[in-house]
Amino acid sequence: MYAVFDETLVTGNEMIDNQHKELIGKIAALEEACETNRDKATAVKLLNYLADYTDFISRLRKSYRRR
């Protein structure tokens, strides 16, 4: 079973919910790539994306907390 964004994860904040949907979608793609033994480059690309995306979101949320 792959990661899925469902109603239990909804925060009510559209921006945050969309970020979580995107993040969970990429995690699911990574799970699928690993489970189906797709090429290593696909998994590496997804891992790099996830690292960059989580860093971006972390910085974004820190900036909101400072306001």
Buried (B, 14 or more C-beta within 10 A) or exposed (E): EEBEBEEEEEEEEEEBBEBBBBBBBBBBBBBBBEEEEEEEEBBEBBEEBBEEBEEEBEEEEEEEEEE
